[in-house]
């Protein structure tokens, strides 16, 4: 049976996400810490490295990496800072598994956020579980351990699950969660379809996905999940 490590990370490149950095360029100054994290993960000896890039654009991922190698672009993205160095060190292919199509969702997250802000009870409830941004003052490995800790995963799952309660004049939370679950199911599908029985794979992805993906993978009984914390010492 294939082994799979789901490595939750924060987004090192600025984007509209719960786990983006306020000052992403700072990661350029942390190359030694990033290299240490890559070396620690390489002990796992991954045979495939899956990344948060749309599977329908694998060619785009390869072009992106080629530009990095040739020095034609710089990027703070975690694919450039962690995934590609890990794949290179391990001699493993870098493979896209994400899905970002419109799908069956009924509402966007922006609409959900607007409804939340109109209801102080929901604001206070979700504030109990809302993931906090990365703190680079504590270092790369500390942050990776934090975003893969059982406590963080539990709270993140609670945050997304409680979006069910965001209703307003319609089921806005459920309407968005339809898309969120579809996206994560597609990620599972895209991952399993590229795995072989003897693989030791790692899936590097935004930490909001870690809990739901590990649940899907565990329920599938198609992979043996590997704890990232075992290697992030």
N, C-alpha and C positions, 0 to 999 in steps of 0.2 A: 504494500500500500504506500502511496506517495506521502511524503511528509510536507507540511506547509506551515510556515511561520507568517502570521499576519502582523506586520510591524506598523503600528499607528504612529504617525508623525505629525508635526505642525507644518503648515505651509510656509516655506522659507522665501517664497516669492509673493509679493503683495497681491492680494485678490480679495474679493468679497466672500469671506469665509470666517467661521467662528475661530479658526486656529491660525490665522495669518499673523505675520509679524508686522509691528508698526514701523520698524526700521530694518528691512530685509538686507540691505547692503552690509550690515554688520557681520553677516555670516562669512563674508569674504575675509574677515580678519580672524576667523576661527578655523582655518584650514587644518591646523594641527589637531584640534579636538575632533573635527569631522573625520580626519584620517584615523584617529584612534577608535572612533565608533565603527568605521568601516572595517578596520582590522579585527575588532571584537566580533562583528557579525560574520566575517569571513571564516571564523572558526567553525561555524555551522556548515560550511562547504556547500553553499547553494549551487544547484545545477541549473536553475532558472530564476530570474529576477523579474517579477511582475510589477508594473507601475501604473499609476493613475493617469493614463493617456488613452484616448478612445481607440478601441481595437480596430475600428474601421479605418484608422489612419496610422497603421503601423509604419508605413513608408514615411510619414511625417515625423515620427519618433526617430527613425533612423537618420533622417536628414538633420534633425535637431542635434543629435549626438555627433554627427559628422561635422557640423558647424562648430561645435564646442571643441572637438579634437583639433580642428584646423585653426582655431583661434579666431574664427569669424564672428563669434558672439560670446558674450559672457552671460551667465544666468545664476541667480541665487536659488532657483527652483530645486527642490529636494531630489528631483531626478538627476540633475547635474551634480549636486553636492554630495549625495549619498548613494543613490541607486546605481548610476553609471560607474562610479569608482568601485563599488562593491562587485558589480558584474565583471568589470575589467580584471580586478584582482582575483576573482574566482573562476574566470574563464567561462562565465555563464552568459547566455543570451538575455537581452533586455526585451521584454515582451509587454505589449499594451493590452489592458483588460477592461478599460472603462467604457461607459456608455452614457451619453448625454443628450439623447434625442428627447423630443417632447413627450412621447409615450402616452400613457393613460391619465396622467395627472390633470386635475381640474383647476388648480390654482398655483400661482408662484409663491415662493417663500416671502417675497416682499408684501404680498397681500395678507399672508398669515401674520407677519410682523405688525402690520397696521392694526389688525383686529386685536392682537395681544396688547398693544399700547393703549387701547381704549378700555381695557379691563384691568383694574389694579389688582384684582385677585389673581388673575393669570400672570401678571407681571411678577408678583411676589412668589407665586408657586414656581415658575420657571427659573427665577433667580436662585432658587435653592440648588439647582442642578446645572445651570448654564456653565459650560466649560470656560475656563479662564485662559487667556493667551499665554504663549510661551514666555519664559523669563530667562533670557540669554545670560543674565548675570550669574545664573546657577550652572551654566555650561550645557553643552550639547547632550552628553550622556544623561545628565540629571533630567533634562526635559524629555528625552526619549523614554527613560524609565517611568517618568510621571505619566506620559500619555499612553503608556502600556500597562499601567498599574490596575489591579482589579477595582480599586476605588474609583479611578477616573472612568473606567469602562462602565461601571455600574451607574454612576451619575449621568453619564452621557446617554445611556440607554433610557434612563428615567426622563431626561429632558425631551428626547424625541417621542417617547411613548406618551408623555403628557400633552404633547401637541394635539392629541386626539380631542382634548377638551376645548380647543380653540374653535368656537362655532360662529358667533356673531349671527348674521341673518342667514348663514348657510354653514355647512361643515367645512370651513376653510382648512382647518388642521388636517382632517382626514383627506380632503381633496389634494393637499400637497403630499401627504404621506403616501398616497397611492403611487406617486412618481418616485419618492424616496425609496420605497420598498422595491419598486420595479427596477430602479437603477442598481440597487445592491444585488438583486437576483440576477440581473444581467452580468454583473461583475463575477458572481459565483459561476454562472454558466460559462463565461469567457475564460475563467481560470481553469475550471475542471476540463474543458475541452482541449486545453493545451498541456495538461499534465499526463505524465506516464508513470507507471507503477513504481519505478525506482527513483523518481525525482525527489530531491530535497529542495523545495522551492521556497522563496520568500516573496511575499506580497507587501510592497511598501505603499501605504495609502494614508490619506487624511484620517486622523484618529477618531473622528466621528463615526467612521465606518467599521471600526474594529469589532465592537460588540455584536452588531447585527450580522456581520460577515462570519465571525467565528460561530455564532449560533447556527447559521445556515450550513456552514461546512461541517460542523459537528453532527447536525441532524441528517446530513447526506450520507454519513458513514463511508465516504469515499476518500477521505484523507485522515492522516494522523496529525493533529495540531501540535505545533511546537511553541513553547512559551518563550517569547522574545527576551523576557527578563533573565532567563538563564544565561544569555550571552552578553547582555548589557550590564557589565559589572564595573 
